[in-house]
Amino acid sequence: MAAFPCKTVLFLVCSTLAHPVFSGIFKDDIKRWPEPPCRMYHPMLPTQKVKCPNITAYVCDTKGRTYQNECFFCYYQ
């Protein structure tokens, strides 16, 4: 195995540490996040089923659960 040059090793270490360092510095205030528009995902009639799109845009709730998208989040609330 060939030895990596010092600059390459430094770059790899810095790029690995960049996310944890900057995510701690630039934390968002959860209270400022907008509420999802759950009203638009509810069916018009009570007999209708909710049909959520098969789109992956993960949404997390405050209890640590992750949903595939806003529709699933609103459906399980």
C-alpha positions as CSV (number, residue, x, y, z in Angstrom):
1,M,0.0,0.0,0.0
2,A,1.4,3.4,-1.0
3,A,1.8,6.0,1.7
4,F,-0.5,9.0,1.4
5,P,1.0,12.4,1.2
6,C,0.6,14.6,4.3
7,K,-1.7,17.0,2.5
8,T,-4.1,14.1,1.6
9,V,-4.2,12.8,5.1
10,L,-4.8,16.3,6.5
11,F,-7.6,16.9,4.1
12,L,-9.3,13.6,5.0
13,V,-9.0,14.3,8.7
14,C,-10.3,17.8,8.4
15,S,-13.2,16.8,6.1
16,T,-14.2,14.1,8.6
17,L,-14.2,16.4,11.5
18,A,-15.9,19.3,9.8
19,H,-19.5,18.1,10.1
20,P,-19.5,17.4,13.9
21,V,-17.7,20.6,14.6
22,F,-19.9,22.9,12.5
23,S,-23.2,21.1,13.4
24,G,-22.5,21.9,17.0
25,I,-21.7,25.6,16.3
26,F,-24.6,26.3,13.9
27,K,-27.5,24.6,15.7
28,D,-31.0,25.5,14.7
29,D,-33.6,26.4,17.2
30,I,-36.2,23.7,17.0
31,K,-39.0,26.2,18.0
32,R,-38.3,28.2,14.9
33,W,-39.0,25.3,12.5
34,P,-42.4,25.6,10.7
35,E,-45.1,23.1,11.5
36,P,-45.9,20.8,8.6
37,P,-49.2,21.5,6.7
38,C,-51.0,18.3,8.0
39,R,-54.4,19.6,7.1
40,M,-53.8,19.1,3.4
41,Y,-53.0,15.4,4.0
42,H,-56.3,14.5,5.7
43,P,-58.9,12.9,3.4
44,M,-62.0,14.9,2.5
45,L,-64.4,12.1,3.7
46,P,-63.9,9.9,6.8
47,T,-64.3,6.8,4.7
48,Q,-61.4,7.6,2.4
49,K,-57.9,6.3,3.1
50,V,-54.9,8.5,3.2
51,K,-52.7,8.0,0.1
52,C,-49.2,9.2,0.9
53,P,-46.8,9.7,-2.1
54,N,-43.8,7.4,-2.3
55,I,-41.3,10.2,-1.9
56,T,-38.3,10.0,0.4
57,A,-37.9,13.3,2.3
58,Y,-37.4,12.2,5.9
59,V,-39.1,14.1,8.7
60,C,-38.3,13.5,12.4
61,D,-40.5,14.3,15.3
62,T,-39.5,15.5,18.7
63,K,-39.7,12.0,20.2
64,G,-36.9,10.7,17.8
65,R,-39.1,8.9,15.3
66,T,-38.4,9.3,11.6
67,Y,-41.0,9.2,8.9
68,Q,-40.6,8.9,5.1
69,N,-42.2,12.3,4.4
70,E,-44.6,14.9,5.8
71,C,-47.6,12.9,4.8
72,F,-46.6,9.9,6.8
73,F,-45.7,12.2,9.7
74,C,-49.1,13.8,9.7
75,Y,-50.9,10.4,9.2
76,Y,-49.3,8.9,12.3
77,Q,-49.9,11.9,14.5
